[in-house]
């Protein structure tokens, strides 16, 4: 893993675990911002799902990919909702479930995702 990617991931992990956002203005302060933190968390979860799905920066693992993608989807991340639907449809990392696939495609579409 490249140094820049490692640095970005470590900062993202800190933000996710602390529920804070780092702001630099001469010194570093930490301001809890729940709405922004939630978006950062779902984006981080989606990123982990991608990494596990593709073996990019993490070992390729369909079960872990499903786990992290589902967390992001439940948090309202539209692309993760679409990807989760694909996973239920194909049985990737989870038992195939066409009904759940349709449910998640609908959730993604209700947020304006036009891939379907």
C-alpha distances in whole Angstrom, upper triangle without the diagonal:
4,7,8,7,6,10,11,10,12,15,15,16,18,20,20,21,24,25,25,24,23,26,26,30,30,29,27,28,28,30,30,30,30,30,27,25,26,25,21,22,22,20,17,19,18,15,14,17,15,12,14,16,14,11,9,6,9,12,14,17,20,22,19,19,22,22,20,21,25,24,23,26,29,28,29,26,27,25,24,27,27,25,26,29,28,26,30,31,29,29,25,24,28,31,33,35,36,38,35,33,36,36,32,33,36,34,31,34,36,33,34,31,33,31,34
4,6,5,6,9,10,11,12,14,15,16,18,20,21,22,24,26,25,23,22,24,24,28,28,27,25,27,27,29,29,30,30,30,27,25,27,25,22,22,23,20,18,20,20,16,16,19,17,14,17,19,16,14,11,9,13,15,18,21,23,25,22,21,25,25,22,24,27,26,25,28,30,29,30,27,28,26,25,29,29,26,28,31,30,29,32,34,32,32,28,27,31,34,35,37,39,40,37,35,38,38,34,34,37,35,32,35,37,34,34,32,34,32,35
4,6,5,6,9,10,10,12,14,15,17,18,20,21,22,24,23,21,20,22,21,25,25,24,22,24,24,27,27,28,29,29,26,24,26,25,21,22,23,21,18,21,21,17,18,21,19,16,19,22,19,18,14,12,15,18,20,23,26,27,24,23,27,26,24,25,28,27,26,29,31,29,30,27,29,27,27,30,31,28,30,33,32,31,35,36,35,34,31,30,33,37,38,40,41,42,39,37,40,39,36,36,39,36,34,37,38,35,36,33,35,34,37
4,5,5,6,9,10,11,12,14,15,17,18,20,21,22,21,19,17,19,19,22,23,22,20,22,22,24,25,25,27,26,23,22,24,22,18,20,21,18,16,19,19,15,17,20,18,16,19,21,19,18,14,12,15,19,21,23,26,27,24,23,26,26,23,24,27,26,24,27,29,27,28,25,27,25,25,28,29,27,29,32,31,30,33,35,34,34,30,29,33,36,37,38,40,41,37,36,38,37,34,34,37,34,31,34,35,32,33,31,33,31,35
4,5,5,6,9,10,10,12,14,15,16,18,20,21,20,18,18,20,20,24,25,24,21,23,22,24,24,24,25,25,22,20,22,20,16,17,18,15,13,16,16,12,13,16,14,12,15,17,16,14,11,9,12,16,17,20,22,23,20,19,22,22,19,20,23,22,20,24,26,24,25,22,24,22,21,25,25,23,25,28,27,26,30,31,30,30,26,26,29,32,33,35,36,37,34,32,35,34,30,31,33,31,28,31,33,30,30,28,30,29,32
4,6,5,6,9,10,10,12,14,15,16,18,20,19,18,17,20,20,24,24,23,20,22,21,23,24,24,25,25,22,20,22,21,17,17,19,16,14,16,17,13,13,17,16,13,15,18,17,15,12,9,11,15,18,20,22,23,20,19,23,22,19,21,24,22,21,25,26,25,26,23,26,24,23,26,27,25,26,30,29,27,31,33,31,31,27,26,29,33,34,36,37,38,35,33,36,35,32,33,35,33,30,33,35,32,33,30,33,31,34
4,5,5,6,9,10,11,12,14,15,16,18,17,15,14,16,16,20,21,19,17,19,18,21,21,22,23,24,20,19,21,20,16,17,19,16,14,17,18,15,15,19,18,16,18,21,20,18,15,12,15,19,21,23,25,26,22,22,25,24,21,22,25,23,22,25,27,25,26,24,26,25,24,27,29,26,28,31,31,30,33,35,34,34,30,29,31,35,36,38,39,40,36,35,38,37,33,34,36,33,31,34,35,32,33,31,33,32,35
4,6,5,6,9,10,11,12,14,15,16,15,13,13,15,16,19,21,19,17,18,17,19,19,20,21,21,17,16,18,16,13,14,16,13,11,14,15,12,13,16,15,14,17,19,18,17,14,12,14,18,20,22,23,24,21,20,23,22,18,20,22,21,19,22,24,22,23,20,23,21,21,24,25,23,25,28,28,27,30,32,32,31,28,27,29,33,34,35,36,37,33,32,34,33,30,30,32,30,27,30,31,28,29,27,30,29,32
4,5,5,6,9,10,10,12,14,15,15,14,14,17,18,22,23,22,18,19,18,20,19,20,20,20,17,15,17,16,12,12,14,12,9,11,13,10,10,13,13,11,14,17,16,15,12,10,12,15,17,18,20,21,17,17,20,18,15,17,20,18,17,20,22,20,21,19,21,20,19,22,24,22,23,26,26,25,28,30,29,29,25,24,26,30,31,32,34,35,31,30,32,31,28,29,31,28,26,29,30,27,29,27,29,28,31
4,5,5,6,9,10,11,12,14,14,13,13,16,17,21,22,19,16,17,16,18,18,19,20,21,18,15,17,17,13,13,16,14,11,14,16,13,12,16,17,14,17,20,20,18,15,12,14,17,20,21,23,23,19,19,22,20,17,19,22,20,19,22,24,21,23,21,24,23,22,25,27,25,25,29,29,28,30,33,32,31,28,26,29,32,34,35,37,37,33,33,35,34,30,32,34,31,29,32,33,30,31,30,33,32,34
4,5,5,6,9,10,11,12,11,10,9,12,13,17,18,16,13,14,13,15,15,16,17,18,15,13,15,15,11,12,15,13,11,14,16,13,14,18,18,16,19,22,22,21,18,15,17,20,22,23,25,25,21,21,23,22,18,20,22,20,18,22,23,20,22,20,23,23,22,25,27,25,26,30,30,29,31,34,33,33,30,28,30,34,35,36,37,38,34,33,35,34,30,32,33,30,28,32,32,29,30,29,32,31,34
4,5,5,6,9,10,10,10,9,10,13,15,19,21,19,16,16,14,15,15,15,15,16,13,10,12,12,8,8,11,10,7,10,12,10,11,14,15,14,16,19,19,19,16,14,15,19,20,21,22,22,18,18,20,18,15,17,19,16,15,18,19,17,19,17,20,19,18,21,23,22,22,26,26,25,28,30,30,30,26,25,27,31,32,32,34,34,30,29,32,30,26,28,30,26,25,28,28,25,27,26,29,28,31
4,5,5,6,8,10,11,11,12,16,18,21,23,20,17,17,14,16,15,16,16,17,15,12,13,13,10,9,12,11,8,10,13,11,11,14,15,14,16,19,20,18,17,14,14,18,20,20,21,21,17,17,19,17,14,16,18,15,15,19,19,17,19,18,21,21,19,22,24,22,22,26,27,25,27,30,30,29,26,24,26,30,31,32,33,34,30,30,32,30,27,29,30,27,26,29,30,27,29,27,31,30,32
4,5,5,6,8,8,9,9,13,15,19,20,17,14,13,11,13,13,14,15,16,14,11,13,14,11,11,14,14,11,13,16,15,14,18,19,18,20,23,23,22,20,17,18,21,23,23,25,24,20,21,23,20,17,20,21,18,17,21,21,19,21,20,24,23,22,25,27,26,26,29,30,29,31,34,34,32,29,27,29,33,35,35,37,37,33,33,35,33,30,32,33,29,28,32,32,29,31,30,33,33,35
4,6,5,6,5,6,8,11,14,17,19,17,13,12,10,11,10,11,11,13,10,7,10,11,8,8,12,11,9,12,15,14,14,18,19,18,20,23,24,23,21,19,19,23,24,24,25,25,21,21,22,20,17,19,20,17,16,19,19,16,19,18,21,21,20,23,25,24,24,28,29,28,30,33,33,32,29,27,29,33,34,34,35,35,31,31,33,31,28,29,30,27,26,29,29,26,28,27,31,31,33
4,6,5,7,9,11,15,18,21,23,21,17,16,13,13,11,12,11,12,11,7,8,10,7,5,9,10,7,9,12,12,12,15,17,17,18,20,22,21,20,18,18,21,22,22,22,21,18,18,19,17,13,16,17,13,13,16,16,13,16,15,19,19,18,20,23,22,21,25,26,25,27,30,30,29,26,24,26,29,31,31,32,32,28,28,30,28,25,27,28,24,24,27,27,24,26,26,29,29,31
4,6,8,11,12,16,19,22,24,21,17,16,13,14,12,13,12,15,14,10,11,13,11,9,12,13,11,12,15,15,14,17,19,19,20,22,24,23,22,19,19,22,24,23,24,22,19,20,21,18,15,18,19,15,15,19,18,16,19,19,22,23,21,23,26,24,24,27,29,27,29,32,32,31,28,25,27,30,32,32,34,34,30,30,32,30,27,30,31,27,27,30,30,27,30,29,32,32,34
4,5,8,10,14,16,19,21,18,14,12,9,10,8,11,11,14,13,9,11,14,11,10,14,15,13,15,18,18,17,20,22,22,23,26,27,26,25,22,22,25,27,26,27,26,22,23,24,21,18,21,21,18,18,21,20,17,20,20,24,25,23,25,28,27,27,30,32,30,32,35,35,34,31,29,30,34,35,35,37,36,32,33,35,32,29,32,32,29,28,32,31,28,31,30,34,34,36
4,7,10,13,16,19,22,19,15,13,9,9,6,8,7,10,9,6,8,11,9,8,12,13,12,14,17,17,17,20,22,22,23,25,27,27,25,23,23,26,28,27,27,26,22,23,23,21,18,20,20,16,16,19,18,15,17,18,21,22,21,23,26,25,25,28,30,29,30,33,34,33,31,28,29,33,34,34,35,34,30,31,32,30,27,29,30,26,26,29,28,25,28,28,31,32,33
4,7,9,13,16,18,15,12,9,6,6,4,6,8,10,9,6,10,12,10,10,14,14,13,16,18,18,19,22,23,23,25,27,28,28,26,24,25,28,29,29,30,29,25,25,26,24,20,22,23,19,18,21,21,17,19,19,23,24,23,25,28,27,27,31,32,31,33,36,37,36,33,31,32,36,37,37,38,37,33,34,35,32,29,31,32,28,27,30,29,26,29,29,32,33,35
4,6,10,13,15,13,10,8,6,6,6,7,10,11,8,7,11,11,9,11,14,14,13,16,18,18,19,22,23,23,25,27,28,28,25,23,25,28,29,30,30,30,26,26,27,25,21,23,24,21,19,22,22,18,20,19,23,23,23,25,28,27,28,31,32,32,34,36,37,36,34,32,34,37,38,38,39,38,34,34,35,33,30,32,32,28,27,30,29,26,28,28,31,32,34
4,7,10,12,10,7,6,5,7,9,10,13,15,12,11,15,15,12,14,17,16,15,19,21,19,21,24,24,24,26,29,29,29,26,24,25,29,31,31,32,32,28,28,29,27,24,25,27,24,22,25,25,22,23,22,25,26,25,28,30,30,31,34,35,34,36,39,39,39,36,34,36,40,41,41,42,41,38,37,39,36,33,35,35,32,30,33,32,29,31,31,34,34,37
4,7,9,8,6,6,6,8,11,11,15,16,13,13,17,17,14,17,20,19,18,22,23,22,24,27,27,27,30,32,32,32,29,27,28,32,34,34,35,35,31,31,32,31,27,28,30,27,25,28,28,24,25,24,27,28,28,30,32,32,33,36,37,37,39,41,42,42,39,38,39,43,44,43,44,44,40,40,41,39,35,37,37,34,32,35,34,30,32,32,35,36,39
4,6,6,5,7,9,11,14,15,19,20,17,17,20,20,18,20,23,22,21,25,26,24,26,29,29,29,32,34,33,33,30,28,30,34,35,36,38,38,34,33,35,33,30,31,33,30,28,31,31,28,29,28,30,30,31,33,35,35,36,39,40,40,42,44,45,44,41,40,42,46,46,46,47,47,43,43,44,42,39,40,40,37,35,38,37,33,35,35,38,38,41
4,5,7,8,11,12,16,17,21,22,19,19,23,23,21,24,26,25,25,28,29,28,30,33,33,32,35,37,37,37,34,31,34,37,39,40,41,41,38,37,39,37,33,34,36,33,31,34,34,31,32,30,33,33,34,37,38,38,39,42,43,43,45,48,48,48,45,44,46,49,50,50,50,50,46,46,47,45,42,42,43,40,38,40,39,36,37,37,40,41,44
4,7,9,13,15,19,20,24,25,22,22,26,26,24,26,29,28,27,31,32,30,32,35,35,34,37,39,39,38,35,33,35,38,41,42,43,43,39,39,41,39,36,37,39,36,34,37,37,34,35,34,36,36,37,39,41,41,42,45,46,46,48,50,50,50,47,46,48,51,52,52,53,53,49,49,50,48,45,46,46,43,41,43,43,39,40,41,43,44,47
4,6,10,13,16,18,22,23,21,20,24,24,22,24,27,26,25,29,30,29,30,33,33,32,35,38,37,37,34,31,33,37,39,40,41,41,37,37,39,37,33,35,37,33,32,35,35,32,33,32,35,35,35,38,40,40,40,44,44,44,46,49,49,48,45,44,46,49,50,51,52,51,48,47,49,46,43,44,45,42,40,43,42,38,40,40,43,44,46
4,7,10,13,15,19,20,18,17,21,21,19,20,24,23,22,25,27,25,26,30,30,29,32,34,34,34,31,28,30,33,36,36,38,37,34,33,35,33,30,31,33,30,28,32,32,28,30,29,32,32,32,35,37,36,37,40,41,40,43,45,45,45,42,40,42,46,47,47,48,48,44,44,45,43,40,41,42,38,37,40,39,35,37,37,40,41,43
4,7,10,12,16,18,16,15,19,20,17,19,23,22,21,24,26,25,26,30,30,30,32,35,35,34,32,29,31,34,36,36,38,37,33,33,35,32,29,31,32,28,27,30,30,26,28,28,31,32,31,34,36,36,36,39,40,40,42,44,45,44,42,40,41,45,46,46,47,46,43,42,44,41,38,40,40,37,36,38,37,34,36,36,39,40,43
4,7,9,12,15,13,12,15,17,15,16,19,19,18,21,24,23,24,27,28,28,30,32,33,32,30,28,29,32,34,34,35,34,30,30,32,29,26,28,29,25,24,27,27,23,25,25,28,29,28,31,33,33,33,36,38,37,39,41,42,41,39,37,38,42,43,42,44,43,39,39,41,38,35,37,37,34,33,35,34,31,33,34,37,38,40
4,6,9,12,11,10,14,15,14,15,18,19,19,21,23,23,24,27,28,28,30,33,33,33,31,29,30,33,35,35,35,34,31,30,31,29,26,27,28,24,23,26,25,21,23,23,26,28,27,29,32,32,32,35,37,36,38,41,41,41,38,37,38,41,42,41,42,41,38,38,39,36,33,35,35,32,31,33,32,29,31,32,35,36,38
4,6,9,9,8,11,13,12,13,16,17,17,19,21,22,23,25,27,27,29,31,32,32,30,28,29,32,33,33,33,32,28,28,29,26,23,25,25,21,20,23,22,18,20,21,24,26,25,27,30,30,29,32,34,34,35,38,39,38,36,34,35,38,39,38,40,38,35,35,36,33,31,33,33,29,28,31,30,27,29,30,33,34,36
4,6,6,6,9,10,10,12,14,15,16,18,20,21,22,24,25,26,28,30,31,32,30,28,29,32,33,32,32,31,28,27,28,25,22,23,23,20,18,21,20,16,17,18,21,23,23,24,27,28,27,30,32,32,33,36,37,37,35,33,34,37,38,37,37,36,33,33,34,31,28,30,30,26,25,28,26,23,26,27,30,31,33
4,6,5,6,9,10,10,12,14,15,16,18,19,21,22,24,25,27,28,30,31,29,28,28,31,31,30,30,29,26,25,25,23,20,21,20,17,16,18,17,13,15,16,19,21,20,22,25,25,25,27,30,29,30,33,35,34,32,31,31,34,35,33,34,33,29,30,31,28,25,27,27,23,23,26,24,21,24,25,29,30,31
4,5,5,7,9,10,11,12,14,15,17,18,20,21,23,24,26,27,29,30,28,27,28,31,31,30,29,28,26,25,24,22,20,20,19,16,14,16,15,11,12,13,16,19,18,19,22,23,23,25,28,28,29,31,33,33,31,30,30,33,33,32,32,31,28,28,28,25,23,25,24,20,20,22,21,18,20,21,25,27,28
4,5,5,6,9,10,11,12,14,15,16,18,20,21,22,24,26,27,28,26,25,26,29,29,29,28,28,25,24,24,22,19,19,20,17,14,16,16,12,13,13,16,18,18,19,22,23,23,25,27,27,29,31,33,32,30,29,30,33,34,33,33,32,29,28,29,27,24,25,25,21,20,23,22,18,21,21,25,26,28
4,5,5,6,9,10,10,12,14,15,16,18,20,21,22,24,25,26,24,23,23,26,27,26,26,25,22,22,22,20,17,17,18,15,13,16,15,12,13,13,17,18,17,19,22,22,22,25,27,26,28,31,32,31,29,27,28,32,32,32,32,31,28,28,29,26,24,25,26,22,21,24,23,20,23,23,26,27,29
4,5,5,6,8,10,10,12,14,15,16,18,20,21,22,24,25,24,23,23,26,26,25,24,23,20,20,19,17,15,15,15,12,10,12,12,8,10,10,14,16,15,16,19,19,19,22,24,24,25,27,29,28,26,25,25,28,29,28,29,28,24,24,25,23,20,22,22,18,18,21,20,17,20,20,24,24,26
4,5,5,6,8,10,10,12,14,15,16,18,20,21,22,24,22,22,22,25,25,24,24,23,20,19,19,18,14,14,15,12,9,12,12,8,9,8,12,13,13,14,17,17,18,20,22,22,24,26,27,27,25,24,25,28,29,28,28,27,24,24,24,22,19,20,21,17,16,19,18,15,17,17,21,22,24
4,6,5,6,9,10,10,12,14,15,16,18,20,21,22,20,19,19,23,23,23,23,22,19,18,19,17,14,14,15,13,10,13,14,11,12,10,14,14,14,16,19,18,19,22,23,23,25,27,28,28,25,24,25,29,29,29,30,29,26,25,27,24,21,23,23,20,19,22,21,18,20,20,23,23,26
4,5,5,6,9,10,11,12,14,15,17,18,20,21,19,18,18,21,21,21,20,20,16,16,16,14,11,12,13,9,8,11,12,9,11,10,14,14,13,15,18,17,17,20,22,21,23,25,26,25,23,22,23,26,27,27,28,27,23,23,25,23,20,22,23,19,18,22,21,18,21,20,24,24,26
4,5,5,6,8,10,10,12,14,15,16,18,19,18,18,18,21,20,19,19,18,15,14,14,12,9,9,10,7,5,8,9,6,8,6,10,11,9,11,14,14,14,17,18,18,19,22,23,23,20,19,20,23,24,23,24,24,20,20,21,19,16,18,19,15,14,18,18,15,18,17,20,20,22
4,5,5,6,9,10,10,12,14,15,16,18,16,16,16,19,19,19,18,19,16,14,15,14,10,10,12,10,7,10,12,9,10,7,10,10,9,12,14,13,14,17,18,18,20,23,23,23,21,20,21,25,25,25,26,26,22,21,23,21,17,19,20,17,15,18,19,16,18,16,19,19,21
4,5,5,6,9,10,10,12,14,15,16,14,13,14,17,17,17,17,17,14,12,14,13,9,10,12,10,8,12,13,11,13,10,14,13,11,14,16,15,16,19,20,19,21,24,24,23,20,19,21,25,25,26,27,27,23,23,25,23,20,21,23,20,18,22,22,19,21,20,23,22,24
4,5,5,6,9,10,11,12,14,15,14,14,13,16,15,15,14,14,11,10,11,9,5,7,9,7,5,9,10,9,11,9,12,12,9,12,14,13,12,16,17,16,18,21,21,20,17,16,17,21,22,22,24,24,20,19,22,20,17,19,21,18,16,20,21,18,21,19,22,21,23
4,5,5,6,9,10,10,12,14,13,14,13,16,15,14,14,14,11,9,10,10,6,5,8,8,5,8,11,10,11,8,10,8,6,10,11,10,10,14,14,14,16,18,19,18,16,15,17,20,21,21,22,22,19,18,20,19,15,16,18,16,14,17,19,16,18,16,19,17,19
4,5,5,6,9,10,11,12,10,10,11,14,13,14,14,15,12,10,12,12,8,8,12,11,9,12,14,13,14,11,13,11,9,13,14,12,13,17,16,16,19,21,20,20,17,16,19,22,23,24,25,25,22,21,23,22,18,19,22,19,17,20,22,19,20,18,21,19,22
4,5,5,6,8,10,10,9,9,8,11,11,11,11,12,8,7,10,9,6,8,11,10,9,12,15,14,16,13,15,13,11,14,16,13,13,17,17,15,18,20,20,19,16,14,17,20,22,23,24,25,22,21,23,23,19,21,23,21,19,23,24,22,23,21,23,22,23
4,5,5,6,9,10,10,11,10,11,10,9,9,9,7,4,7,7,5,5,8,9,8,10,13,13,14,12,13,11,8,12,13,9,10,13,13,11,14,17,16,15,12,11,13,17,18,19,21,22,18,17,20,19,16,17,20,18,17,20,22,20,21,19,21,19,20
4,6,5,6,8,8,10,9,11,10,10,10,12,10,7,9,11,9,8,11,12,11,13,16,16,16,13,14,11,9,13,13,10,11,14,13,12,16,17,16,16,13,13,16,19,19,21,22,23,20,18,21,21,17,18,21,19,17,20,22,20,21,18,20,18,20
4,6,5,6,5,6,6,8,7,9,10,12,9,7,11,12,10,10,14,14,13,16,18,18,19,16,17,14,13,16,16,13,14,18,16,15,18,20,19,18,15,14,17,21,22,23,25,26,23,21,24,24,21,22,25,23,21,24,26,24,25,22,24,21,23
4,6,5,7,8,6,6,5,5,7,8,6,5,9,10,9,10,13,14,14,16,18,19,20,17,18,16,13,16,17,13,13,17,15,13,16,18,17,16,12,11,14,18,19,21,23,24,21,20,23,23,20,21,25,23,21,24,27,25,26,23,25,22,24
4,6,8,10,9,9,6,6,6,9,8,5,8,10,10,9,12,14,14,15,18,19,19,17,17,14,12,15,14,10,11,14,12,10,14,15,13,13,9,9,13,16,17,19,20,22,19,18,21,21,18,19,22,21,19,22,25,23,24,21,22,19,21
4,5,9,8,8,6,8,9,12,11,9,12,14,13,12,16,17,17,18,21,22,22,19,19,16,14,17,16,13,15,17,15,13,17,18,16,16,12,13,16,19,20,22,23,25,23,21,24,24,21,21,25,24,21,24,27,25,25,22,23,20,22
4,6,5,5,4,7,9,12,11,10,13,15,14,14,18,19,18,20,23,23,24,21,22,19,17,20,20,16,17,20,18,16,20,21,18,18,14,14,17,21,22,24,26,28,25,23,27,27,24,25,28,27,25,27,30,28,29,25,27,24,26
4,5,7,7,11,13,15,13,11,15,16,14,15,18,19,18,20,23,23,23,20,21,18,17,20,20,17,18,21,19,18,22,23,21,21,17,17,20,24,24,27,28,30,27,25,28,28,25,25,28,27,24,27,30,27,28,25,26,24,26
4,7,9,12,14,16,13,13,16,17,15,16,19,19,18,21,24,23,24,21,23,20,19,22,22,19,20,24,22,20,24,26,24,23,19,18,22,25,27,29,30,32,29,27,30,30,27,28,31,29,26,30,32,29,30,27,29,27,29
4,6,8,11,13,10,10,14,14,13,14,17,18,17,20,22,22,24,21,23,20,18,21,22,18,19,22,21,19,22,24,22,21,17,16,19,23,24,26,28,30,27,26,29,29,25,27,30,28,26,29,31,29,30,27,29,27,29
4,6,10,11,10,10,14,14,14,15,18,19,19,21,24,24,26,23,24,22,19,22,22,19,19,22,20,18,21,23,20,19,15,14,17,21,23,25,27,29,26,25,29,29,26,27,30,29,27,30,33,31,32,29,30,28,29
4,7,9,9,8,11,13,13,14,17,18,18,20,22,23,24,22,23,20,17,20,20,16,17,19,17,15,18,19,17,16,12,11,15,18,19,22,24,26,24,22,26,26,23,24,28,27,25,28,30,29,30,26,28,25,26
4,6,5,6,9,10,11,12,14,16,17,18,20,21,23,21,22,19,16,19,19,15,15,18,16,13,15,18,15,13,10,8,11,15,17,19,22,24,21,20,24,24,21,23,26,25,24,27,29,28,29,26,28,25,26
4,6,5,6,9,10,10,12,14,15,16,18,20,21,19,20,17,14,16,16,12,12,14,12,9,12,14,12,10,6,4,8,11,13,16,18,20,17,16,20,20,18,19,23,22,21,24,26,25,27,23,25,22,22
4,5,5,6,9,10,11,13,15,15,17,19,20,19,20,18,15,16,17,14,12,15,14,10,12,15,13,10,8,4,7,10,13,15,18,19,17,16,20,20,18,20,23,22,21,24,26,26,27,24,26,24,24
4,5,5,6,8,10,11,12,14,15,17,19,17,19,17,14,16,17,14,12,16,15,12,14,17,16,13,10,7,10,14,16,18,20,22,18,18,22,21,18,20,23,22,21,24,26,25,27,24,26,24,25
4,5,5,6,8,10,11,12,14,15,17,15,16,14,11,13,14,10,9,13,12,9,12,15,14,12,9,7,10,14,15,17,19,20,17,16,19,19,16,18,21,19,18,21,23,22,24,21,23,20,21
4,6,5,6,9,10,10,12,14,15,14,15,13,10,11,12,9,7,10,10,7,9,12,12,10,7,5,7,11,12,13,15,17,13,13,16,16,13,15,18,17,16,20,21,21,22,20,22,19,20
4,6,5,6,9,10,11,13,15,14,16,15,11,12,14,12,9,13,14,11,12,15,15,13,11,8,9,13,15,15,18,18,15,15,18,17,15,17,20,18,17,21,22,21,24,21,24,22,22
4,5,5,6,9,10,11,13,11,14,13,9,11,13,11,10,13,14,12,14,17,17,15,13,11,12,16,17,18,20,20,17,16,19,18,15,17,20,17,16,20,21,20,22,20,22,21,22
4,5,5,6,9,10,11,9,11,9,6,8,10,7,6,10,11,9,11,14,15,14,11,10,12,15,16,16,17,18,14,13,16,15,12,14,16,14,13,17,18,17,19,16,19,17,18
4,5,5,6,8,10,9,11,11,7,7,10,9,6,10,11,10,10,14,15,14,12,11,11,14,14,14,16,15,12,12,14,13,10,13,15,12,12,16,17,16,19,17,20,18,18
4,5,5,6,9,9,12,12,9,10,13,12,10,13,15,13,14,18,19,17,16,14,14,17,18,18,19,19,15,15,18,15,13,16,17,14,14,18,18,17,20,18,21,21,21
4,5,5,7,5,9,9,6,8,11,10,9,13,14,14,15,18,19,18,16,15,16,19,19,19,20,19,16,16,17,15,12,14,16,13,12,16,16,14,17,15,19,18,19
4,5,5,5,7,8,5,5,8,9,7,10,12,12,13,15,17,17,16,15,15,17,17,16,17,16,13,12,14,12,8,11,12,9,9,12,13,12,14,13,16,16,16
4,5,7,9,11,9,8,11,12,10,12,15,14,14,17,19,18,18,17,16,18,19,17,18,16,13,14,15,12,10,13,13,10,11,14,14,13,16,15,19,19,19
4,6,9,11,9,9,13,14,12,15,17,17,18,20,22,22,20,19,19,22,22,21,21,20,16,17,18,15,12,15,15,11,12,15,14,13,16,16,19,20,20
4,6,9,8,7,11,12,12,13,16,17,17,19,22,22,21,20,20,22,22,20,20,19,16,16,16,13,11,13,12,9,9,12,11,9,12,12,16,16,17
4,6,5,6,9,10,10,12,15,15,16,18,20,20,19,19,19,22,21,20,20,20,16,16,16,15,11,12,13,10,8,12,12,9,12,11,14,14,16
4,5,5,6,9,10,11,13,14,15,17,19,20,19,19,19,22,21,19,19,18,15,14,14,13,9,9,10,8,5,8,9,6,8,7,10,11,12
4,5,5,6,8,10,11,12,14,15,17,18,16,17,18,20,19,19,18,19,16,14,15,14,10,10,12,10,7,10,12,10,10,7,10,9,11
4,5,5,6,8,10,10,12,14,15,16,14,14,15,18,17,17,17,17,14,12,14,13,9,10,12,10,8,12,13,12,13,11,13,12,14
4,6,5,6,9,10,11,12,14,15,14,15,15,17,16,14,14,14,11,9,11,9,6,7,9,7,5,9,10,10,12,9,12,11,12
4,5,5,6,9,10,11,13,14,13,15,15,17,15,14,13,14,11,9,10,10,6,6,9,8,5,8,11,10,11,8,10,8,9
4,5,5,6,9,10,11,12,10,12,13,15,14,14,14,15,12,9,12,12,9,9,12,11,9,12,15,14,14,11,13,10,11
4,5,5,6,8,10,10,9,10,10,12,11,11,11,12,9,7,10,10,7,8,11,10,10,13,15,15,16,13,15,13,13
4,5,5,6,9,10,10,12,11,12,10,9,9,9,7,4,7,8,5,5,9,9,9,11,13,14,15,12,14,12,10
4,6,5,6,8,8,11,11,12,10,10,10,12,10,7,9,11,9,8,12,13,11,13,16,17,17,13,14,11,11
4,5,5,6,5,7,7,9,8,9,10,12,10,8,11,12,10,11,14,14,14,16,19,19,20,16,18,15,14
4,6,5,7,8,7,7,5,5,6,8,6,5,9,10,9,10,13,14,14,16,18,19,20,17,19,16,15
4,6,8,11,10,9,6,6,5,9,8,5,8,11,10,10,13,15,14,16,19,20,20,17,17,15,13
4,6,9,9,9,6,8,9,12,11,9,12,14,13,13,17,18,17,19,22,22,23,19,20,16,15
4,6,5,5,4,7,9,12,11,10,13,15,14,15,18,19,18,21,23,24,25,22,22,19,18
4,5,7,8,10,12,15,13,12,15,16,15,16,19,19,18,21,23,23,24,21,22,19,19
4,7,9,12,14,16,14,13,17,17,16,17,20,20,20,22,25,24,26,23,24,21,21
4,6,8,12,13,11,11,15,15,14,16,19,19,19,22,24,24,26,23,24,22,21
4,6,10,12,10,11,14,15,15,17,19,20,20,23,25,26,27,24,25,23,21
4,7,9,9,9,12,13,13,14,17,18,19,20,23,24,25,22,23,20,19
4,6,6,6,9,10,11,12,14,16,17,18,20,22,23,21,22,20,17
4,6,5,6,9,10,10,12,14,15,16,18,20,21,19,19,17,15
4,5,5,6,9,10,11,13,15,15,17,19,20,19,19,18,15
4,5,5,6,9,10,11,12,14,15,17,19,17,18,17,15
4,5,5,6,9,10,11,12,14,16,17,15,16,14,12
4,5,5,6,9,10,10,12,15,15,14,14,13,10
4,6,5,6,9,10,11,13,15,14,15,15,12
4,5,5,6,8,10,11,13,11,13,13,11
4,5,5,6,9,10,11,9,10,9,7
4,5,5,6,9,10,9,11,11,9
4,5,5,7,9,9,11,12,11
4,5,5,7,5,8,9,9
4,5,5,5,6,8,7
4,5,7,9,12,11
4,6,9,11,12
4,6,9,10
4,6,7
4,5
4
